[in-house]
Amino acid sequence: VQLQASGGGSVQAGGSLRLSCVASGMPFRLYDMGWFRQAPGKEREFVSFINWSGGSTSYADSVKGRFTISRDNAENTVYLQMNSLKPEDTAVYYCAEKQSSGSYSTESSYHYWGQGTLVTVSS
């Protein structure tokens, strides 16, 4: 199983980025997916979740209303559209595949992780 995240970069506050995560080696359409992030000097935190069909999503309070998660099961890809970016959104963003029945906001519920893509937001 491989998860390849991309789309990170440097933007000014108020800007937008769209992250992509392409999955291979797994029946992508069967699995829930999530995005987490880790800011410098901080622990990794939950950002967003989407269930296998795309019919259920969830967001951390800090990104609600600004970020949108989506997926294209035909393309084995999950996206994170990030708008109105703030300097505090600066972090390495990771996509992950959820395999357990645990909470969608808990790291231990996710089995496979992508390598991360860096997002830097300047003020």
Secondary structure, DSSP 4 states (H G I P E B T S, - for coil): -EEEEE--EEEETT--EEEEEEEESS-GGGSEEEEEEE-TTS--EEEEEE-TTSS-EEE-TTTTTTEEEEEETTTTEEEEEE-S--GGG-EEEEEEEE-SSS-TT-GGGEEEE---EEEEEE-
